[in-house]
Amino acid sequence: MIRERERQTASGMLMLSVFLIVTLVAVGGLVRAARADDGGVAVVCVIVIALCSVGVVGLFTVAPNEGRVLQLFGAYRGTAKEEGLRWANPFFSKKRISLRVRNFESAHLKVNDTDGNPIEIAAIVVWRVVDTAEAVFEVDDYEHYVKIQTESAVRNLATHYPYDAHIEGHLSLRGSTDEVAKRLRSEIHDRLAKAGVDVIEARISHLAYAQEIAAAMLRRQQAGAIIAARQKIVEGAVGMVEMALDMLSKSTQVKLDEERKAAMVSNLLVVLCADREAQPVVNTGTLYQ
């Protein structure tokens, strides 16, 4: 694998000043040679001017968080990272590579989770180039490579987790966001390492059931929520009934036998657990008639 080598380049302002001064001197010499009809000096001055013109081509700029990959007739000669106006061999090709932090959001992918349920999933990846040589020479198009490998990693991730965990403590795409994000980042980072790309962060940005099962899964989630709510209501009602019986047992004003206690428990549970307000019934007889 080709590794990045940082190449030191000359100051562009210094070289530009040298080329301007030499060119002005050569032009002045050419004028004097023409007046003196000195062909030899004129030829030398023309050659110097031509060399300065070629040398100016070696000037290039490097912006902050940017690198220039230098090649000489296809051979890698290093990467210039020192910002400002720089100068290198004019025969070097200078490919611009951004080292800034970038983000990419994948398309909404339709895949099956580990339970076989079709889901829609997408992810956002924050990344940057850390090795310009690998980014240029190890893959054909590193930006396209980031896109394809990210979508591949997201698809693979979705097949290893269920959308929802049906057993407490198990990981799921919806309920274990931090753990899933860590695994997603690790997998994408491993895939992009050969392209000289470092993955800073990766998180799921969109997660939903596919349209064909979305309605059924919504009813399932609603049923689960209703069951959980009912469970809490019953637990609270039982606690209140126990508290009422305990308080009545300590009272000396009211004495209840087992049948009356059972009737009171039944009435209290109906009042506390009903969906609607209880309708009072006036008993004009006795408890037993």
Secondary structure, DSSP 8 states (H G I E B T S, - for coil): -----B---EEHHHHHHHHHHHHHHHHHHHHHHHHHT-HHHHHHHHHHHHHHHHHHTTEEEE-TTEEEEEEETTEEEEEE---EEEE--TTEEEEEEE-S-EEEE---EEEE-TTS-EEEEEEEEEEEES-HHHHHHTSS-HHHHHHHHHHHHHHHHHTTS-SS-SSTT---TTT-HHHHHHHHHHHHHHHHGGGTEEEEEEEEEEEEE-HHHHHHHHHHHHHHHHHHHHHHHHHHHHHHHHHHHHHHHH-SS----HHHHHHHHHHHHHHHH-SS--------S-TT-
